[in-house]
Amino acid sequence: MSKTYAIADLHGRYDLLLAAIESIEQGNHSGGTVVFTGDYVDRGPQSRQVIERLMAGPSDPRWKWICLQGNHEEIMLTVRAEPELVGSWWLPNGGGATLMSYGQKVGELADVGVIPQEHIDWLKSLPLIYVDNHRIFVHAGVDETIPLDKQSAQTMQWMIYPDGYAIGHGNRHVVHGHHQSEDGPLLFSGRTDLDTFAWFTGRLVIGVFDDEKAGGPITTIEIKGSPIWEPS
């Protein structure tokens, strides 16, 4: 049975990323696919380290990693191109923690130039959606009334599903993060929300999916780290 594992909203929690990779690989020696649904940066303390680890890819060729771009990556890329937006858009959304992971100090003038170009190029290259036979993996969500090839970046990176909304997209189950729920994951007939506010709570939940079986996760893997406070 081949499996796909989904990890949402790491937000600079390098410790949780390493623990998740270790748990997945130790529990399945035949390999599989890991989909990261975006929001690797901001809020948590080690955004740079998260990016560098994801850029390096799996150490075992039996594993395939798919990294999607989230809305916080979009913010970071936009601000890198338009530095005047740092104070009004990025810093209020946790960008200060990202800059500190790149070596900036508290009290220094925010300098987006500290982010290496290779990191920017990698983030730009990331897709917004990954589709397999039974599921759609995306950062925020999809509009079920619109074909997948017509979905907008705004929808896939920023939309918020109404509370309790259970519909996926056609016959496919939607797997996403973005809308945090400390008591998650939220499991519905047509979608799974894996954002468990992990950067703050230290609790990351990985969705495990059977590639031959439609629907939601067949099980989950819970990673427990220490809760943290957002750097000011």
C-alpha atoms as an extended CHARMM CRD file, in Angstrom:
* protein
*
       232  EXT
         1         1  MET       CA              0.0000000000        0.0000000000        0.0000000000  PROA      1               0.0000000000
         2         2  SER       CA              1.5730000000        3.2880000000       -1.1000000000  PROA      2               0.0000000000
         3         3  LYS       CA              0.9120000000        6.2730000000        1.1380000000  PROA      3               0.0000000000
         4         4  THR       CA              0.9450000000       10.0420000000        0.9900000000  PROA      4               0.0000000000
         5         5  TYR       CA              1.6610000000       12.1130000000        4.0890000000  PROA      5               0.0000000000
         6         6  ALA       CA              0.5230000000       15.7290000000        4.4090000000  PROA      6               0.0000000000
         7         7  ILE       CA              2.1080000000       18.3610000000        6.6550000000  PROA      7               0.0000000000
         8         8  ALA       CA              0.6280000000       21.8410000000        7.0370000000  PROA      8               0.0000000000
         9         9  ASP       CA              1.7690000000       25.2270000000        8.3750000000  PROA      9               0.0000000000
        10        10  LEU       CA              5.1830000000       24.6850000000        9.9370000000  PROA      10              0.0000000000
        11        11  HSD       CA              5.7720000000       28.4420000000       10.4050000000  PROA      11              0.0000000000
        12        12  GLY       CA              9.4270000000       28.2760000000       11.3480000000  PROA      12              0.0000000000
        13        13  ARG       CA              9.1800000000       25.1980000000       13.5710000000  PROA      13              0.0000000000
        14        14  TYR       CA             12.2840000000       23.3960000000       12.3310000000  PROA      14              0.0000000000
        15        15  ASP       CA             12.1730000000       21.0970000000       15.3580000000  PROA      15              0.0000000000
        16        16  LEU       CA              8.7210000000       19.8320000000       14.3770000000  PROA      16              0.0000000000
        17        17  LEU       CA              9.7990000000       19.3960000000       10.7590000000  PROA      17              0.0000000000
        18        18  LEU       CA             12.7440000000       17.1980000000       11.7330000000  PROA      18              0.0000000000
        19        19  ALA       CA             10.6000000000       15.1700000000       14.1370000000  PROA      19              0.0000000000
        20        20  ALA       CA              7.9250000000       14.7150000000       11.4650000000  PROA      20              0.0000000000
        21        21  ILE       CA             10.4100000000       13.4860000000        8.8500000000  PROA      21              0.0000000000
        22        22  GLU       CA             11.9430000000       11.0650000000       11.3200000000  PROA      22              0.0000000000
        23        23  SER       CA              8.5620000000        9.7000000000       12.4140000000  PROA      23              0.0000000000
        24        24  ILE       CA              7.3380000000        9.2340000000        8.8440000000  PROA      24              0.0000000000
        25        25  GLU       CA             10.4900000000        7.5110000000        7.6260000000  PROA      25              0.0000000000
        26        26  GLN       CA             10.8060000000        5.2540000000       10.6700000000  PROA      26              0.0000000000
        27        27  GLY       CA              7.1920000000        4.1700000000       10.3040000000  PROA      27              0.0000000000
        28        28  ASN       CA              7.3860000000        3.3300000000        6.6020000000  PROA      28              0.0000000000
        29        29  HSD       CA             10.5560000000        1.7960000000        5.1970000000  PROA      29              0.0000000000
        30        30  SER       CA              9.1630000000        1.3880000000        1.6780000000  PROA      30              0.0000000000
        31        31  GLY       CA              8.9180000000        5.1140000000        1.0010000000  PROA      31              0.0000000000
        32        32  GLY       CA              6.0890000000        7.2550000000       -0.2950000000  PROA      32              0.0000000000
        33        33  THR       CA              5.0910000000       10.8600000000       -0.9120000000  PROA      33              0.0000000000
        34        34  VAL       CA              5.1730000000       13.7600000000        1.5410000000  PROA      34              0.0000000000
        35        35  VAL       CA              3.1980000000       16.8780000000        0.6630000000  PROA      35              0.0000000000
        36        36  PHE       CA              3.9880000000       20.0880000000        2.5190000000  PROA      36              0.0000000000
        37        37  THR       CA              1.0530000000       22.4610000000        2.0890000000  PROA      37              0.0000000000
        38        38  GLY       CA              2.9160000000       25.7270000000        2.6170000000  PROA      38              0.0000000000
        39        39  ASP       CA              3.5190000000       28.4090000000        5.2520000000  PROA      39              0.0000000000
        40        40  TYR       CA              7.0690000000       27.4080000000        6.0980000000  PROA      40              0.0000000000
        41        41  VAL       CA              8.0170000000       30.9070000000        7.2500000000  PROA      41              0.0000000000
        42        42  ASP       CA              7.0350000000       33.5810000000        9.7970000000  PROA      42              0.0000000000
        43        43  ARG       CA              6.0060000000       33.4860000000       13.4590000000  PROA      43              0.0000000000
        44        44  GLY       CA              8.1740000000       30.5580000000       14.5820000000  PROA      44              0.0000000000
        45        45  PRO       CA             11.9250000000       30.9590000000       15.2190000000  PROA      45              0.0000000000
        46        46  GLN       CA             13.6420000000       28.9910000000       12.4230000000  PROA      46              0.0000000000
        47        47  SER       CA             12.1300000000       29.8240000000        9.0390000000  PROA      47              0.0000000000
        48        48  ARG       CA             15.5000000000       29.8480000000        7.2890000000  PROA      48              0.0000000000
        49        49  GLN       CA             16.3280000000       26.3860000000        8.6040000000  PROA      49              0.0000000000
        50        50  VAL       CA             12.9390000000       25.0450000000        7.4870000000  PROA      50              0.0000000000
        51        51  ILE       CA             13.4840000000       26.3870000000        3.9760000000  PROA      51              0.0000000000
        52        52  GLU       CA             17.0020000000       24.9790000000        3.7670000000  PROA      52              0.0000000000
        53        53  ARG       CA             15.8540000000       21.5270000000        4.8650000000  PROA      53              0.0000000000
        54        54  LEU       CA             12.9970000000       21.4670000000        2.3900000000  PROA      54              0.0000000000
        55        55  MET       CA             15.2640000000       22.6960000000       -0.3910000000  PROA      55              0.0000000000
        56        56  ALA       CA             17.6470000000       19.8120000000        0.3380000000  PROA      56              0.0000000000
        57        57  GLY       CA             14.8550000000       17.2860000000       -0.2260000000  PROA      57              0.0000000000
        58        58  PRO       CA             14.5620000000       13.7220000000        1.0830000000  PROA      58              0.0000000000
        59        59  SER       CA             17.7670000000       11.9110000000        1.9360000000  PROA      59              0.0000000000
        60        60  ASP       CA             16.3090000000        8.5840000000        0.7820000000  PROA      60              0.0000000000
        61        61  PRO       CA             15.3870000000        8.1550000000       -2.9240000000  PROA      61              0.0000000000
        62        62  ARG       CA             12.3580000000        6.0730000000       -1.9680000000  PROA      62              0.0000000000
        63        63  TRP       CA             10.6770000000        9.2900000000       -0.8220000000  PROA      63              0.0000000000
        64        64  LYS       CA              9.1680000000       12.0620000000       -2.9440000000  PROA      64              0.0000000000
        65        65  TRP       CA              8.5350000000       15.4980000000       -1.4880000000  PROA      65              0.0000000000
        66        66  ILE       CA              6.0280000000       18.0020000000       -2.8800000000  PROA      66              0.0000000000
        67        67  CYS       CA              6.3450000000       21.5130000000       -1.4460000000  PROA      67              0.0000000000
        68        68  LEU       CA              3.4980000000       23.9270000000       -2.1230000000  PROA      68              0.0000000000
        69        69  GLN       CA              3.5480000000       27.6900000000       -1.7410000000  PROA      69              0.0000000000
        70        70  GLY       CA              1.4240000000       29.1740000000        1.0250000000  PROA      70              0.0000000000
        71        71  ASN       CA              0.2000000000       32.7130000000        1.5910000000  PROA      71              0.0000000000
        72        72  HSD       CA              3.1050000000       33.5280000000        3.9140000000  PROA      72              0.0000000000
        73        73  GLU       CA              5.5410000000       32.6000000000        1.1600000000  PROA      73              0.0000000000
        74        74  GLU       CA              3.5940000000       34.9350000000       -1.1090000000  PROA      74              0.0000000000
        75        75  ILE       CA              3.9150000000       37.7240000000        1.4500000000  PROA      75              0.0000000000
        76        76  MET       CA              7.6550000000       37.1080000000        1.7540000000  PROA      76              0.0000000000
        77        77  LEU       CA              8.1650000000       37.1170000000       -2.0150000000  PROA      77              0.0000000000
        78        78  THR       CA              6.0840000000       40.2540000000       -2.5000000000  PROA      78              0.0000000000
        79        79  VAL       CA              7.9380000000       42.1390000000        0.2270000000  PROA      79              0.0000000000
        80        80  ARG       CA             11.3150000000       41.0390000000       -1.1550000000  PROA      80              0.0000000000
        81        81  ALA       CA             10.3020000000       42.7300000000       -4.4270000000  PROA      81              0.0000000000
        82        82  GLU       CA              8.5980000000       45.6800000000       -2.7130000000  PROA      82              0.0000000000
        83        83  PRO       CA             10.5290000000       46.3920000000        0.5260000000  PROA      83              0.0000000000
        84        84  GLU       CA              8.3160000000       49.3570000000        1.3620000000  PROA      84              0.0000000000
        85        85  LEU       CA              5.6390000000       46.8270000000        2.4140000000  PROA      85              0.0000000000
        86        86  VAL       CA              7.7700000000       45.3060000000        5.1760000000  PROA      86              0.0000000000
        87        87  GLY       CA              6.3680000000       47.3840000000        8.0070000000  PROA      87              0.0000000000
        88        88  SER       CA              2.7510000000       47.4310000000        6.9000000000  PROA      88              0.0000000000
        89        89  TRP       CA              2.3230000000       43.8300000000        5.7450000000  PROA      89              0.0000000000
        90        90  TRP       CA              5.1360000000       41.4360000000        6.6350000000  PROA      90              0.0000000000
        91        91  LEU       CA              6.1310000000       42.4210000000       10.1560000000  PROA      91              0.0000000000
        92        92  PRO       CA              2.5300000000       42.3510000000       11.4350000000  PROA      92              0.0000000000
        93        93  ASN       CA              2.2660000000       38.8030000000       10.0320000000  PROA      93              0.0000000000
        94        94  GLY       CA              5.3150000000       37.3440000000       11.7570000000  PROA      94              0.0000000000
        95        95  GLY       CA              7.9990000000       38.4290000000        9.3130000000  PROA      95              0.0000000000
        96        96  GLY       CA             10.2410000000       39.7120000000       12.0900000000  PROA      96              0.0000000000
        97        97  ALA       CA             10.8660000000       36.1570000000       13.2540000000  PROA      97              0.0000000000
        98        98  THR       CA             11.8370000000       35.1820000000        9.7080000000  PROA      98              0.0000000000
        99        99  LEU       CA             14.3150000000       38.0530000000        9.4120000000  PROA      99              0.0000000000
       100       100  MET       CA             15.8280000000       37.0850000000       12.7630000000  PROA      100             0.0000000000
       101       101  SER       CA             16.3370000000       33.5390000000       11.4890000000  PROA      101             0.0000000000
       102       102  TYR       CA             18.4240000000       35.0970000000        8.6990000000  PROA      102             0.0000000000
       103       103  GLY       CA             20.5960000000       36.9170000000       11.2230000000  PROA      103             0.0000000000
       104       104  GLN       CA             18.8580000000       40.2110000000       11.8960000000  PROA      104             0.0000000000
       105       105  LYS       CA             18.7770000000       41.4670000000       15.4830000000  PROA      105             0.0000000000
       106       106  VAL       CA             15.9390000000       42.9480000000       17.5040000000  PROA      106             0.0000000000
       107       107  GLY       CA             15.8610000000       46.7030000000       16.9900000000  PROA      107             0.0000000000
       108       108  GLU       CA             17.6310000000       46.6830000000       13.6300000000  PROA      108             0.0000000000
       109       109  LEU       CA             15.9650000000       48.2000000000       10.5870000000  PROA      109             0.0000000000
       110       110  ALA       CA             14.2300000000       45.3970000000        8.7110000000  PROA      110             0.0000000000
       111       111  ASP       CA             16.3190000000       44.3900000000        5.6900000000  PROA      111             0.0000000000
       112       112  VAL       CA             14.7590000000       41.9360000000        3.2460000000  PROA      112             0.0000000000
       113       113  GLY       CA             18.0930000000       41.7820000000        1.4430000000  PROA      113             0.0000000000
       114       114  VAL       CA             19.3530000000       39.2930000000        4.0330000000  PROA      114             0.0000000000
       115       115  ILE       CA             17.2750000000       36.5870000000        2.3410000000  PROA      115             0.0000000000
       116       116  PRO       CA             19.4730000000       34.6950000000       -0.1620000000  PROA      116             0.0000000000
       117       117  GLN       CA             18.4110000000       34.8270000000       -3.7970000000  PROA      117             0.0000000000
       118       118  GLU       CA             18.4800000000       31.0280000000       -4.0020000000  PROA      118             0.0000000000
       119       119  HSD       CA             15.8040000000       30.8870000000       -1.3060000000  PROA      119             0.0000000000
       120       120  ILE       CA             13.6880000000       33.4080000000       -3.2000000000  PROA      120             0.0000000000
       121       121  ASP       CA             14.1110000000       31.4720000000       -6.4530000000  PROA      121             0.0000000000
       122       122  TRP       CA             13.1010000000       28.2150000000       -4.7550000000  PROA      122             0.0000000000
       123       123  LEU       CA             10.0150000000       29.7560000000       -3.1670000000  PROA      123             0.0000000000
       124       124  LYS       CA              8.9860000000       31.2590000000       -6.5120000000  PROA      124             0.0000000000
       125       125  SER       CA              9.2500000000       27.8420000000       -8.1530000000  PROA      125             0.0000000000
       126       126  LEU       CA              6.7750000000       26.1530000000       -5.8110000000  PROA      126             0.0000000000
       127       127  PRO       CA              3.3980000000       25.0410000000       -7.2080000000  PROA      127             0.0000000000
       128       128  LEU       CA              0.1350000000       26.0940000000       -5.5900000000  PROA      128             0.0000000000
       129       129  ILE       CA             -1.6420000000       22.7570000000       -5.9270000000  PROA      129             0.0000000000
       130       130  TYR       CA             -0.9030000000       19.0360000000       -6.1400000000  PROA      130             0.0000000000
       131       131  VAL       CA             -3.5050000000       16.5680000000       -7.3930000000  PROA      131             0.0000000000
       132       132  ASP       CA             -3.4130000000       12.7790000000       -7.2840000000  PROA      132             0.0000000000
       133       133  ASN       CA             -6.0400000000       10.1850000000       -8.1470000000  PROA      133             0.0000000000
       134       134  HSD       CA             -8.2050000000       10.8170000000       -5.1120000000  PROA      134             0.0000000000
       135       135  ARG       CA             -7.1620000000       14.0860000000       -3.5050000000  PROA      135             0.0000000000
       136       136  ILE       CA             -6.2890000000       17.7330000000       -3.9580000000  PROA      136             0.0000000000
       137       137  PHE       CA             -3.5260000000       19.1610000000       -1.7930000000  PROA      137             0.0000000000
       138       138  VAL       CA             -3.4760000000       22.9360000000       -1.4840000000  PROA      138             0.0000000000
       139       139  HSD       CA             -2.5420000000       25.5400000000        1.0940000000  PROA      139             0.0000000000
       140       140  ALA       CA             -5.9290000000       27.1430000000        1.7780000000  PROA      140             0.0000000000
       141       141  GLY       CA             -8.6260000000       25.6110000000       -0.3900000000  PROA      141             0.0000000000
       142       142  VAL       CA            -10.3580000000       25.4010000000       -3.7470000000  PROA      142             0.0000000000
       143       143  ASP       CA            -13.6880000000       26.5920000000       -5.0960000000  PROA      143             0.0000000000
       144       144  GLU       CA            -15.6980000000       23.4460000000       -5.8330000000  PROA      144             0.0000000000
       145       145  THR       CA            -17.7340000000       25.2780000000       -8.5000000000  PROA      145             0.0000000000
       146       146  ILE       CA            -14.6820000000       26.0130000000      -10.6740000000  PROA      146             0.0000000000
       147       147  PRO       CA            -12.4630000000       23.5430000000      -12.5880000000  PROA      147             0.0000000000
       148       148  LEU       CA             -9.0720000000       22.9740000000      -10.9890000000  PROA      148             0.0000000000
       149       149  ASP       CA             -7.2180000000       24.5510000000      -13.9030000000  PROA      149             0.0000000000
       150       150  LYS       CA             -9.2440000000       27.7440000000      -13.4210000000  PROA      150             0.0000000000
       151       151  GLN       CA             -8.5900000000       28.2050000000       -9.6980000000  PROA      151             0.0000000000
       152       152  SER       CA             -7.0170000000       31.5240000000       -8.7340000000  PROA      152             0.0000000000
       153       153  ALA       CA             -3.9120000000       31.9720000000       -6.5930000000  PROA      153             0.0000000000
       154       154  GLN       CA             -6.0140000000       34.1030000000       -4.2410000000  PROA      154             0.0000000000
       155       155  THR       CA             -8.3660000000       31.1760000000       -3.6390000000  PROA      155             0.0000000000
       156       156  MET       CA             -5.6860000000       28.5110000000       -3.2790000000  PROA      156             0.0000000000
       157       157  GLN       CA             -3.5280000000       30.5520000000       -0.9050000000  PROA      157             0.0000000000
       158       158  TRP       CA             -5.9660000000       32.7230000000        1.0460000000  PROA      158             0.0000000000
       159       159  MET       CA             -9.5410000000       31.3840000000        1.1460000000  PROA      159             0.0000000000
       160       160  ILE       CA            -11.1540000000       30.3680000000        4.4280000000  PROA      160             0.0000000000
       161       161  TYR       CA            -13.8020000000       27.6500000000        4.4140000000  PROA      161             0.0000000000
       162       162  PRO       CA            -16.9610000000       28.3920000000        6.4070000000  PROA      162             0.0000000000
       163       163  ASP       CA            -17.0980000000       26.5690000000        9.7280000000  PROA      163             0.0000000000
       164       164  GLY       CA            -18.2930000000       23.0050000000        9.2370000000  PROA      164             0.0000000000
       165       165  TYR       CA            -18.0800000000       23.1460000000        5.4550000000  PROA      165             0.0000000000
       166       166  ALA       CA            -17.7100000000       19.5370000000        4.3170000000  PROA      166             0.0000000000
       167       167  ILE       CA            -17.6000000000       19.6590000000        0.4990000000  PROA      167             0.0000000000
       168       168  GLY       CA            -14.4400000000       18.7750000000       -1.4270000000  PROA      168             0.0000000000
       169       169  HSD       CA            -14.0840000000       19.1730000000       -5.1900000000  PROA      169             0.0000000000
       170       170  GLY       CA            -16.0450000000       16.7150000000       -7.2940000000  PROA      170             0.0000000000
       171       171  ASN       CA            -14.9450000000       13.2050000000       -6.3450000000  PROA      171             0.0000000000
       172       172  ARG       CA            -11.7050000000       14.4150000000       -4.7960000000  PROA      172             0.0000000000
       173       173  HSD       CA            -11.0290000000       15.0580000000       -1.1360000000  PROA      173             0.0000000000
       174       174  VAL       CA             -9.3190000000       18.4000000000       -0.3840000000  PROA      174             0.0000000000
       175       175  VAL       CA             -6.3600000000       18.4420000000        2.0240000000  PROA      175             0.0000000000
       176       176  HSD       CA             -5.2620000000       21.8530000000        3.2720000000  PROA      176             0.0000000000
       177       177  GLY       CA             -4.0350000000       23.9840000000        6.1600000000  PROA      177             0.0000000000
       178       178  HSD       CA             -4.1780000000       27.7990000000        6.5700000000  PROA      178             0.0000000000
       179       179  HSD       CA             -7.2490000000       27.9320000000        8.8450000000  PROA      179             0.0000000000
       180       180  GLN       CA             -5.8440000000       27.1180000000       12.2710000000  PROA      180             0.0000000000
       181       181  SER       CA             -7.6400000000       25.0330000000       14.8490000000  PROA      181             0.0000000000
       182       182  GLU       CA             -5.7590000000       24.2440000000       18.0360000000  PROA      182             0.0000000000
       183       183  ASP       CA             -8.0270000000       21.2160000000       18.5640000000  PROA      183             0.0000000000
       184       184  GLY       CA             -7.6140000000       19.9840000000       14.9730000000  PROA      184             0.0000000000
       185       185  PRO       CA             -7.2380000000       18.4010000000       12.6090000000  PROA      185             0.0000000000
       186       186  LEU       CA            -10.7080000000       19.0670000000       11.2920000000  PROA      186             0.0000000000
       187       187  LEU       CA            -11.9780000000       16.0470000000        9.3810000000  PROA      187             0.0000000000
       188       188  PHE       CA            -14.9790000000       16.2820000000        7.0680000000  PROA      188             0.0000000000
       189       189  SER       CA            -16.3780000000       14.0610000000        4.3420000000  PROA      189             0.0000000000
       190       190  GLY       CA            -14.9010000000       16.1900000000        1.5700000000  PROA      190             0.0000000000
       191       191  ARG       CA            -11.9420000000       17.9420000000        3.1600000000  PROA      191             0.0000000000
       192       192  THR       CA             -9.2710000000       17.7380000000        5.8500000000  PROA      192             0.0000000000
       193       193  ASP       CA             -7.8030000000       20.8000000000        7.5670000000  PROA      193             0.0000000000
       194       194  LEU       CA             -4.4080000000       19.9640000000        9.1000000000  PROA      194             0.0000000000
       195       195  ASP       CA             -3.4750000000       23.3730000000       10.5470000000  PROA      195             0.0000000000
       196       196  THR       CA             -3.2610000000       22.7450000000       14.3020000000  PROA      196             0.0000000000
       197       197  PHE       CA             -1.6000000000       26.0740000000       15.2640000000  PROA      197             0.0000000000
       198       198  ALA       CA              1.5970000000       24.0360000000       15.5650000000  PROA      198             0.0000000000
       199       199  TRP       CA              4.0620000000       26.9430000000       15.5680000000  PROA      199             0.0000000000
       200       200  PHE       CA              2.5710000000       28.1250000000       18.8620000000  PROA      200             0.0000000000
       201       201  THR       CA              1.2430000000       24.9730000000       20.5110000000  PROA      201             0.0000000000
       202       202  GLY       CA              4.0680000000       22.6290000000       19.5090000000  PROA      202             0.0000000000
       203       203  ARG       CA              1.4930000000       20.0850000000       18.3030000000  PROA      203             0.0000000000
       204       204  LEU       CA              1.7940000000       19.0900000000       14.6350000000  PROA      204             0.0000000000
       205       205  VAL       CA             -0.5730000000       16.5080000000       13.1400000000  PROA      205             0.0000000000
       206       206  ILE       CA              0.3750000000       14.6760000000        9.9390000000  PROA      206             0.0000000000
       207       207  GLY       CA             -2.3560000000       13.2660000000        7.7310000000  PROA      207             0.0000000000
       208       208  VAL       CA             -1.6920000000        9.7830000000        6.3350000000  PROA      208             0.0000000000
       209       209  PHE       CA             -3.5310000000        8.8200000000        3.1420000000  PROA      209             0.0000000000
       210       210  ASP       CA             -3.8260000000        5.5210000000        1.2690000000  PROA      210             0.0000000000
       211       211  ASP       CA             -3.0390000000        6.2910000000       -2.3620000000  PROA      211             0.0000000000
       212       212  GLU       CA             -5.4950000000        3.6150000000       -3.5280000000  PROA      212             0.0000000000
       213       213  LYS       CA             -8.3670000000        4.7160000000       -1.2940000000  PROA      213             0.0000000000
       214       214  ALA       CA            -10.5420000000        7.7950000000       -1.7200000000  PROA      214             0.0000000000
       215       215  GLY       CA            -11.4460000000       10.1190000000        1.1170000000  PROA      215             0.0000000000
       216       216  GLY       CA             -9.7360000000       11.4510000000        4.1900000000  PROA      216             0.0000000000
       217       217  PRO       CA             -6.7750000000       10.1710000000        6.1660000000  PROA      217             0.0000000000
       218       218  ILE       CA             -6.5900000000        6.5380000000        7.1940000000  PROA      218             0.0000000000
       219       219  THR       CA             -4.7160000000        7.6680000000       10.2960000000  PROA      219             0.0000000000
       220       220  THR       CA             -2.7430000000       10.6000000000       11.6610000000  PROA      220             0.0000000000
       221       221  ILE       CA              0.6590000000       10.9940000000       13.2840000000  PROA      221             0.0000000000
       222       222  GLU       CA              0.9670000000       13.4750000000       16.1380000000  PROA      222             0.0000000000
       223       223  ILE       CA              4.2380000000       15.2690000000       16.7970000000  PROA      223             0.0000000000
       224       224  LYS       CA              4.5320000000       16.9820000000       20.1700000000  PROA      224             0.0000000000
       225       225  GLY       CA              7.0870000000       19.6960000000       20.7660000000  PROA      225             0.0000000000
       226       226  SER       CA              7.3080000000       22.5910000000       23.1770000000  PROA      226             0.0000000000
       227       227  PRO       CA              4.8940000000       25.5120000000       22.8640000000  PROA      227             0.0000000000
       228       228  ILE       CA              6.5190000000       28.8840000000       22.2110000000  PROA      228             0.0000000000
       229       229  TRP       CA              5.7230000000       32.5590000000       22.2710000000  PROA      229             0.0000000000
       230       230  GLU       CA              5.8730000000       34.6200000000       19.1210000000  PROA      230             0.0000000000
       231       231  PRO       CA              9.0270000000       36.7730000000       19.0220000000  PROA      231             0.0000000000
       232       232  SER       CA              8.2300000000       40.4640000000       19.2810000000  PROA      232             0.0000000000
